Amino acid sequence: MRIGKKVTTGLLILVLMVVTSIGCSKKSELEIENAEITVLVSDQGTSSLGVQLNALLEKSKQVVEENNEGIEVTIVKVPPEQYQDKIKELSPDVFWFNPTEIENLEQEGKLYDLNSLLDSENVDISKFYSPNIIVMTTVNDKFLGVTLSAYNMSIGYSKDWFDKANLPYPLADWTWEDFEAAAIRLKQANGAYSQFAYGAMIPLHPEFIETIAMGRGSGFLSPDGSQATDFWDGPQAVETVLWLRQLIDNGAIPALAGSEMGTIVDKLGTETGMVMSFTPTINELAKSSDRIGIVGLPHFADGIKVSAPYITVMGISSTSKYPQAAWKYINSLTLEDNPITREAFQMGVSISSAVFEKIGDQVEPAIAIDYNELQYAQKRSSMKSKEWGNILNRYAGEWMLLFETDDDPAPRLHEMAKGIDSMLAEARVKNTEGSQH
């Protein structure tokens, strides 16, 4: 079935059964005979995890070639800062991209619509990914990419601090109201006499706070990423700022300056009982101490549960001579249950349901938490607009000033929203002019 044909409450519902490719037509076999495909990947560096990931990519080449006679895979690793230029220079069959780029790539006709390959291989993609993830790589009914990896934000907590406060450890269905109450208790029990200890620490940067606001019903940009007015300055944003000010006023969290936000995870268990951060960052600390726990983000009691993952997508170039072979590669690295995808899942670089069903009880708790949160996934602003990074550079400092005053935040948010709208409009003009040359 083609992705995008049926939509229910904004999500895609798919109903095909997964079957093997046994019995492919003669035409399909001819399409991948003596197929040489190039896969462009971003070099993962020399860290321990980076070395493992680079090795895994080389293994993926071997597995595909061994299991698919006639396919030859060339893996080209390039530094991240050169990646976009190399896509243009090398015209690879398979390449990675960020969802922010998908609209432009679709408009420029640079991505192969994977629907035809799903049809020919009888693959029901909904058996591997939640509808919330599928919709992120679907444009105008075209399924343009398969999600390779995804990670969220979560809450790390100190078991020692919770034990001293005689509090139960947080569970997956907890609320921000629970978080607030716990933060106050943690402060009282562990740092009542210290001006440097807090029950919790939350980075007050808009990239983090948007995730909280989304639980009230809206992020900081419109769904199509074209407008900030009514979103950056919407009631959800205003309510979230006021709630955070309340936490600051009662001493539950500090009003962290920008330079301090990057070090909060290191303070977990010493200066604070809970931190909000990226799941992989908290997980690194948790692996070094069994006294550190990790749990998904809470939700407001009168709101919705939301995750806003950062995802990496694999797509096939529309100019590929061998899309069928390229699909074989993507399938083996992302969807099907095999030694490669199992190893990838253990590293947090796979989100296939087929794999999780087999080894979900063997992966690190943080990886399982991130996977389970994907059913609540929504696009954050960084996925909606390529201009988001420039917006943060321009307005993050002004945003932080909201927590240094008791003034009504709505007027200042509105002025910022108007400025962001101007930036978005200017970016659209430049993008249109660029596409015409």
Legacy VTK file of the C-alpha trace (Angstrom):
# vtk DataFile Version 3.0
C-alpha trace
ASCII
DATASET POLYDATA
POINTS 437 float
0.000 0.000 0.000
1.212 3.489 -0.772
1.934 5.757 2.153
-0.368 8.734 2.439
-3.529 7.295 0.931
-5.534 7.191 4.165
-5.335 9.736 6.953
-7.163 9.437 10.292
-6.783 12.257 12.840
-3.659 13.390 11.054
-1.890 10.012 11.232
-1.329 7.492 8.485
-3.058 4.116 8.812
-1.495 1.244 6.894
-2.883 -2.281 6.549
-0.539 -4.491 4.532
1.124 -7.686 5.744
4.909 -7.997 5.685
6.080 -10.796 3.431
9.468 -11.829 2.145
10.708 -11.022 -1.317
10.624 -14.707 -2.338
8.963 -14.952 -5.690
9.991 -11.521 -6.988
9.252 -11.147 -10.660
11.926 -11.667 -13.245
11.844 -7.946 -13.922
12.628 -7.228 -10.255
15.579 -9.642 -10.367
16.943 -7.985 -13.493
16.670 -4.580 -11.859
19.240 -5.516 -9.190
21.529 -7.664 -11.344
25.081 -6.277 -11.283
23.896 -3.208 -9.386
26.592 -0.951 -7.972
25.254 1.502 -5.382
27.000 4.259 -3.452
25.963 5.015 0.107
27.075 8.377 1.485
27.389 8.486 5.261
28.637 10.986 7.810
31.860 9.843 9.475
31.016 9.069 13.101
34.415 10.096 14.456
36.878 8.437 16.802
34.886 8.194 20.013
34.123 4.704 21.276
30.576 4.863 19.915
31.760 6.515 16.700
34.224 3.708 16.018
31.487 1.128 16.641
29.087 2.910 14.291
31.659 3.210 11.521
32.408 -0.501 11.876
28.689 -1.270 11.771
28.341 0.602 8.487
31.106 -1.515 6.975
29.337 -4.650 8.218
26.131 -3.480 6.550
27.936 -3.481 3.204
29.104 -7.051 3.740
25.695 -8.308 4.815
23.877 -6.772 1.847
26.412 -8.097 -0.649
26.384 -11.594 0.880
22.580 -11.818 0.950
21.904 -10.201 -2.429
23.907 -11.631 -5.272
24.637 -9.010 -7.901
24.662 -6.010 -5.556
27.907 -4.185 -4.850
27.873 -1.507 -2.129
30.396 1.301 -1.785
30.314 3.126 1.552
31.687 6.675 1.342
32.349 8.310 4.714
32.844 12.068 4.781
33.232 14.623 7.609
29.878 16.033 8.752
30.778 19.553 7.648
31.344 18.316 4.065
28.266 16.138 3.845
25.887 18.466 1.996
28.519 19.372 -0.601
29.347 15.704 -1.170
25.697 14.878 -1.880
25.824 17.287 -4.810
29.291 16.207 -5.889
28.921 12.419 -5.723
25.186 11.918 -6.464
25.007 8.854 -4.185
22.235 6.288 -4.491
21.551 6.425 -0.739
22.134 9.377 1.559
21.151 10.668 4.988
19.179 13.824 5.589
17.376 15.806 8.256
13.562 16.103 8.090
14.004 19.875 7.880
15.336 19.346 4.355
12.616 17.034 3.126
10.253 19.698 1.740
12.963 21.275 -0.418
14.286 17.900 -1.532
10.774 16.885 -2.578
10.150 20.148 -4.431
13.454 19.787 -6.267
12.618 16.194 -7.163
15.771 14.803 -5.573
14.196 11.954 -3.599
12.784 8.682 -4.890
9.220 7.970 -3.782
9.591 4.748 -1.797
5.932 3.821 -2.183
6.623 1.873 -5.377
9.356 -0.103 -3.633
7.099 -0.844 -0.682
4.516 -2.095 -3.172
6.940 -4.278 -5.130
8.428 -5.789 -1.970
5.040 -6.136 -0.223
6.312 -4.200 2.796
3.905 -2.627 5.279
6.019 0.107 6.820
3.572 0.511 9.712
4.739 -2.881 10.976
8.127 -1.296 11.640
7.389 2.319 12.649
4.659 4.164 14.493
2.416 6.376 12.320
3.879 9.446 14.067
7.311 8.607 12.654
6.030 7.668 9.191
4.278 10.992 8.742
7.532 12.868 9.406
9.037 11.593 6.164
5.890 11.734 4.024
5.260 14.730 1.742
2.320 15.035 -0.667
1.532 11.313 -0.245
5.141 10.445 -1.114
7.066 8.322 1.364
10.536 9.801 0.926
12.715 8.376 3.650
13.177 5.668 6.261
14.118 6.772 9.774
17.517 5.450 10.716
17.720 6.720 14.291
15.846 8.849 16.801
16.498 10.181 20.261
14.482 12.285 22.683
14.834 14.388 25.781
14.181 12.750 29.119
14.600 13.207 32.869
17.564 11.840 34.766
17.147 11.431 38.522
19.282 10.619 41.541
18.050 7.569 43.396
19.963 8.740 46.478
18.120 12.062 46.510
14.769 10.342 46.030
15.536 7.849 48.793
16.503 10.613 51.228
13.259 12.434 50.434
11.334 9.167 50.882
9.906 9.541 47.369
9.080 6.723 44.942
11.058 6.787 41.706
9.153 8.410 38.819
7.225 6.177 36.414
6.523 6.502 32.705
3.029 7.978 33.176
4.038 10.770 35.577
2.995 14.393 35.136
4.706 17.768 35.288
2.642 18.339 38.418
4.326 15.235 39.883
7.677 16.619 38.744
7.024 19.945 40.466
5.942 18.316 43.722
8.972 16.001 43.658
11.339 18.896 42.950
10.074 20.776 45.986
10.404 17.690 48.229
13.881 16.935 46.865
15.018 20.485 47.607
13.663 20.319 51.152
15.213 16.936 51.919
18.578 17.326 50.210
19.391 21.002 49.806
17.319 23.051 52.210
20.413 24.756 53.623
22.331 25.200 50.385
21.932 28.087 47.971
23.455 25.934 45.236
21.193 22.859 45.536
17.880 22.501 43.724
15.268 19.799 43.445
15.571 19.861 39.652
17.351 21.639 36.829
15.767 22.489 33.474
17.666 24.284 30.709
15.594 27.395 30.028
16.695 27.578 26.407
13.741 27.583 23.954
14.944 24.358 22.308
14.211 22.562 25.586
11.176 24.545 26.671
9.380 24.017 23.365
9.092 20.318 24.218
7.284 21.220 27.447
4.991 23.689 25.671
4.106 21.051 23.072
2.531 19.052 25.887
0.081 21.927 26.279
-0.875 21.618 22.624
1.518 23.691 20.525
5.152 24.162 19.619
6.816 27.467 18.769
6.179 27.432 14.993
3.079 26.691 12.921
2.726 23.119 11.641
4.182 24.110 8.255
7.011 26.071 9.873
6.068 29.336 8.179
4.826 31.373 11.158
5.765 32.119 14.768
2.907 34.489 15.610
0.234 32.638 17.625
2.787 29.923 18.429
5.991 31.422 19.882
3.694 33.898 21.628
0.650 31.619 21.914
-1.151 30.798 25.167
0.748 27.512 25.487
4.081 29.352 25.411
2.896 32.022 27.850
1.526 29.414 30.280
4.763 27.450 30.121
6.905 30.500 30.862
4.686 31.400 33.823
4.880 27.829 35.140
8.679 27.842 34.931
8.806 31.193 36.735
6.731 29.598 39.491
9.264 26.777 39.825
12.065 29.337 40.014
10.241 31.452 42.594
9.636 28.526 44.939
13.258 27.404 44.665
12.536 24.125 42.892
14.734 24.987 39.870
17.382 27.663 39.257
17.204 30.370 36.603
20.143 28.923 34.715
22.213 31.221 32.544
23.099 29.991 29.069
26.693 29.149 29.997
25.520 26.913 32.853
23.010 24.799 30.952
25.538 22.467 29.362
26.852 21.222 32.706
23.641 20.343 34.533
23.884 16.585 33.963
27.219 16.590 35.804
25.409 18.077 38.824
22.908 15.246 39.095
23.224 13.661 42.536
25.401 16.463 43.916
23.573 19.746 43.353
20.235 18.494 42.079
17.920 15.492 42.204
16.566 15.687 38.638
17.725 17.086 35.294
16.104 17.477 31.906
18.488 16.723 29.058
19.032 14.625 25.955
18.533 10.920 26.592
21.980 9.827 25.291
23.654 12.389 27.569
21.821 11.153 30.653
22.420 7.561 29.612
26.192 8.047 29.580
26.000 9.127 33.226
23.598 6.330 34.115
26.008 3.738 32.702
28.653 4.932 35.146
26.421 4.718 38.237
23.513 2.482 39.179
22.293 5.308 41.427
21.185 7.327 38.413
17.787 6.567 36.898
16.164 7.751 33.691
12.510 8.254 32.737
10.615 9.823 29.861
9.405 13.419 30.020
6.248 14.005 32.064
3.021 15.430 30.668
0.624 17.980 32.116
-2.423 16.477 33.801
-4.696 18.459 31.493
-2.347 18.204 28.495
-1.046 15.516 26.148
1.972 13.259 26.273
4.509 14.342 23.665
7.966 13.399 22.524
9.815 15.561 20.028
12.606 13.329 18.723
15.624 14.285 16.698
15.726 11.869 13.780
18.081 10.957 10.953
16.556 9.710 7.718
17.844 7.563 4.842
16.539 8.228 1.357
17.197 7.136 -2.208
18.242 9.628 -4.849
15.734 10.120 -7.652
18.662 9.732 -10.085
19.680 6.305 -8.756
20.005 3.724 -11.529
19.317 0.944 -9.056
16.582 1.989 -6.610
15.652 -1.655 -5.956
19.195 -2.412 -4.840
19.314 0.788 -2.808
16.127 -0.312 -1.059
17.687 -3.689 -0.225
20.461 -1.812 1.543
18.132 0.504 3.486
15.882 -2.385 4.471
18.786 -4.414 5.840
20.113 -1.504 7.907
16.826 -0.174 9.269
13.767 -2.429 9.089
14.344 -6.156 9.122
15.459 -8.126 12.148
19.030 -9.255 11.492
22.420 -9.153 13.277
23.134 -5.675 11.899
19.891 -4.096 13.082
20.148 -5.863 16.440
23.623 -4.463 16.978
22.416 -1.044 15.814
19.479 -1.133 18.243
21.832 -1.852 21.122
23.692 1.340 20.160
20.514 3.380 19.912
20.724 3.575 16.117
17.636 1.618 15.130
13.954 2.025 15.943
12.424 -0.890 14.042
9.533 -2.574 15.855
10.589 -5.881 14.305
13.901 -5.630 16.141
12.517 -4.295 19.419
10.041 -7.166 19.614
12.985 -9.575 19.587
15.516 -7.831 21.834
13.620 -5.068 23.642
14.203 -6.750 26.997
17.965 -6.802 26.364
18.639 -3.159 25.518
19.650 -0.423 27.949
16.706 1.171 29.777
17.374 4.543 28.124
17.139 3.021 24.649
13.880 1.267 25.537
12.498 4.519 26.969
13.341 6.460 23.814
11.776 3.758 21.647
8.542 3.659 23.653
8.253 7.453 23.573
8.173 7.467 19.744
4.466 6.626 19.732
3.940 10.183 21.020
6.301 11.807 18.518
5.575 15.223 17.050
7.681 17.529 14.919
9.638 20.111 16.855
10.439 23.451 15.221
13.922 22.342 14.184
12.180 19.813 11.900
9.817 22.397 10.444
12.218 25.120 9.353
15.848 25.242 8.279
15.856 28.765 9.670
15.364 27.505 13.223
19.068 27.586 14.084
19.319 31.229 13.012
16.160 32.021 14.987
17.673 30.569 18.143
20.927 32.452 17.592
18.981 35.683 17.269
16.340 35.276 19.987
17.543 32.745 22.594
19.208 35.485 24.649
16.094 37.643 24.610
14.019 34.591 25.518
16.195 33.939 28.571
15.468 37.448 29.834
11.868 36.347 30.350
13.033 34.558 33.508
14.705 37.612 35.016
11.514 39.627 35.442
7.980 39.316 36.764
6.510 41.300 33.864
3.769 39.753 31.725
5.709 37.642 29.172
3.042 37.912 26.456
4.027 41.315 24.991
7.712 40.441 24.771
6.932 37.055 23.241
4.719 38.758 20.667
7.453 41.184 19.645
9.875 38.301 19.243
7.283 36.340 17.221
6.901 39.228 14.781
10.663 39.376 14.330
10.808 35.626 13.745
8.043 35.903 11.137
10.195 38.449 9.291
13.166 36.074 9.386
11.033 33.225 8.061
9.634 35.380 5.249
13.103 36.555 4.239
14.368 32.968 4.237
11.503 31.918 1.940
12.380 34.675 -0.530
16.047 33.630 -0.569
15.064 29.991 -0.994
12.793 30.839 -3.948
15.497 32.944 -5.598
18.045 30.180 -5.053
15.826 27.530 -6.637
15.426 29.689 -9.726
19.152 29.762 -10.423
LINES 1 438
437 0 1 2 3 4 5 6 7 8 9 10 11 12 13 14 15 16 17 18 19 20 21 22 23 24 25 26 27 28 29 30 31 32 33 34 35 36 37 38 39 40 41 42 43 44 45 46 47 48 49 50 51 52 53 54 55 56 57 58 59 60 61 62 63 64 65 66 67 68 69 70 71 72 73 74 75 76 77 78 79 80 81 82 83 84 85 86 87 88 89 90 91 92 93 94 95 96 97 98 99 100 101 102 103 104 105 106 107 108 109 110 111 112 113 114 115 116 117 118 119 120 121 122 123 124 125 126 127 128 129 130 131 132 133 134 135 136 137 138 139 140 141 142 143 144 145 146 147 148 149 150 151 152 153 154 155 156 157 158 159 160 161 162 163 164 165 166 167 168 169 170 171 172 173 174 175 176 177 178 179 180 181 182 183 184 185 186 187 188 189 190 191 192 193 194 195 196 197 198 199 200 201 202 203 204 205 206 207 208 209 210 211 212 213 214 215 216 217 218 219 220 221 222 223 224 225 226 227 228 229 230 231 232 233 234 235 236 237 238 239 240 241 242 243 244 245 246 247 248 249 250 251 252 253 254 255 256 257 258 259 260 261 262 263 264 265 266 267 268 269 270 271 272 273 274 275 276 277 278 279 280 281 282 283 284 285 286 287 288 289 290 291 292 293 294 295 296 297 298 299 300 301 302 303 304 305 306 307 308 309 310 311 312 313 314 315 316 317 318 319 320 321 322 323 324 325 326 327 328 329 330 331 332 333 334 335 336 337 338 339 340 341 342 343 344 345 346 347 348 349 350 351 352 353 354 355 356 357 358 359 360 361 362 363 364 365 366 367 368 369 370 371 372 373 374 375 376 377 378 379 380 381 382 383 384 385 386 387 388 389 390 391 392 393 394 395 396 397 398 399 400 401 402 403 404 405 406 407 408 409 410 411 412 413 414 415 416 417 418 419 420 421 422 423 424 425 426 427 428 429 430 431 432 433 434 435 436
